[in-house]
Amino acid sequence: MHPQFVDYAIIAIYFVFVLGIGFALRGRMKTSEDFFLSGRSIPGWITGLAFMSANLGALEVMGHAANAAKYGMFVNHFYWLAAIPAMCFVGVFMMPFYYGSKVRSVPEYLRKRYDEKTRTLNALSFAVMTLLVSGVDLYAMAILFQRLINWPFWSSVVASALVVAIYIYLGGLTSSIYNEVLQFFLIVFGFLPLAVLGLKAVGGFAGLEAKLPNPGYAHTWANIWEAGQNPMGINWFGTIFGLGFVLSFGYWCTDFLVIQRGLAAKDMPAAQRTPLIAAVPKMFFPLMVILPGLVAISLDPTTTQLLGGRYDNALPAMLGKFYPSGLLGIGLTALLASFMSGMAGNVTAFNTVWTFDIYQTHINPGKPDSHYLKMGRLATVFAVSVGIATAFIVLRFNNLMDYLQLLFAFFNAPLFGTFLLGMFWKRTSAHSGFWGLLSGILAAVAHYTLYHYRVITYPSDMAANFYQAIVAFVVCFVVTVVVTLFTEPRKEEELVGLVYSLTPKPRNQDLPWYERPGILAVGILAICVVLNIIFW
Amino acid sequence: MGLDIRLPIGIIFTLYGLILMVFGLLTDPAIFERSLNVNIDLWWGAAMLVFGLFMGGLALRASRQNRP
């Protein structure tokens, strides 16, 4: 690596602006709603880009570049099969319940729709998952800086965590969202030249296809029909149902990390547009993360030179290879920005769930609002500290994405069953949510244990994760339905605003066509289909 | 919410654009061997500068309109 003064200066300017936004918002945090929900006042384009950016952590940039090097263009499924349809679904069909019921968090919706125990189970599992995941972003950043500019692992973990802690402590969710918008643009400008230079180096798409170590790497769909033929070793059922339905809808439709950005929007149409606006850049992100991963593996098919034996190195190694000083500073800043936006998203989601759903509900209810505002700030410090500890746990896994998918499969996959039944079947009873969710999580744990001790085997960890998600979802779904049939339904008037068939549909007739969620979603899905066909 | 996020975005991108362009013009051209002999700092700096001025311009226009 070859950073010079100019690169360090660019990074330093970034830190000044990130902290500056936090300080500028410091005086505006007067109530807990300001701190946790930005006072529900933010325009749709800002919450949309923040929605996109909060998900752009280590998972996106290093994880997907690593996966592209390991599994090829198959990884496009994470975008065009998984994310985009799920984002359209949450915007059109689910956001009206989240935003319209005035809940402050996803677990709070579960309390209204089901009961207190369902909410508490979800709040606790979400809090644990979020803390673990936030460590992933720290880990990724620290590994990177150790490799690139020889910063010791622990010192970059502590320094970068501190910056995130300060700007959230000062400006709460607003500070996190505003920084996510800045980070979004930095990520785009930081990685786009890599796609251009990488393609130029291998001789365009034709050259790339010829240089890939496995011809299957150049296709998204062509090898899906037989598990043995694609690099991930997974068949069409596992991919479409496991990834495309359970894992993706479980994440995009129920994970409070992203939903929280929608809740901060200024009105219902803005809340509905939040995931839809996010879906537009999301569709084109494979260009910025998957393409560099493919170029890396085609330049270094044995993974021993450029990649140094680790797929996780794909993206930083490409930055080092192609970026001269100056642009290198922008590229490093983009990496920092992506880690921070991911970590900050987790921290703001955690402090809200902790404060409203655990602390205010079970530990210390009935205090004045300022007490909970203070608790949110304390929770921020706590979450960052645990994130630091987690960064060291992640060192044990050899691929970030597998680790994350494992966590999602434990907690998010069954949750989607609970939401699907809760929102779209009014018969679903209050008790059934808890038992369905609990048995779904236990099924995931059981499946993982069997896989871990090799009682059942899969061709790759990723395949195991997809099937674990399917098992968890199906168990949750079936148990919820069965328990519902043996318990009392809830009164219909209690479910208005919470269940699809009992809630008046949002009337968007007075909006221009380009602001109507339904029309936007159809347009986005059409472009997504075209992308799938081009890169078949 | 008071703070228009387009303003800090406009400023930081204008600043980065200028830094990259000046550095790209003054530095030893040998470093651009890495980027396939394209002076990527100059060109990408110009792109960032244009984006920064655009965002800053939007923010200024909005603040003028809000003032009575």
Interface residues (C-beta under 8 A of the other chain):
Chain A: V6 A9 I10 I13 Y14 F17 G20 I21 A24 L25 R28 S38 G39 S41 I42 I46 T174 Y178 V181 L182 F185 F189 P193 L197 K200 A201 K321 F322 Y323 P324 S325 G326 L327 I330
Chain B: M1 G2 L3 I5 P8 I9 I11 I12 F13 L15 Y16 I19 L20 F23 G24 T27 I31 F32 R34 S35 L36 V38 I40 D41 W44 G45 A47 M48 F51
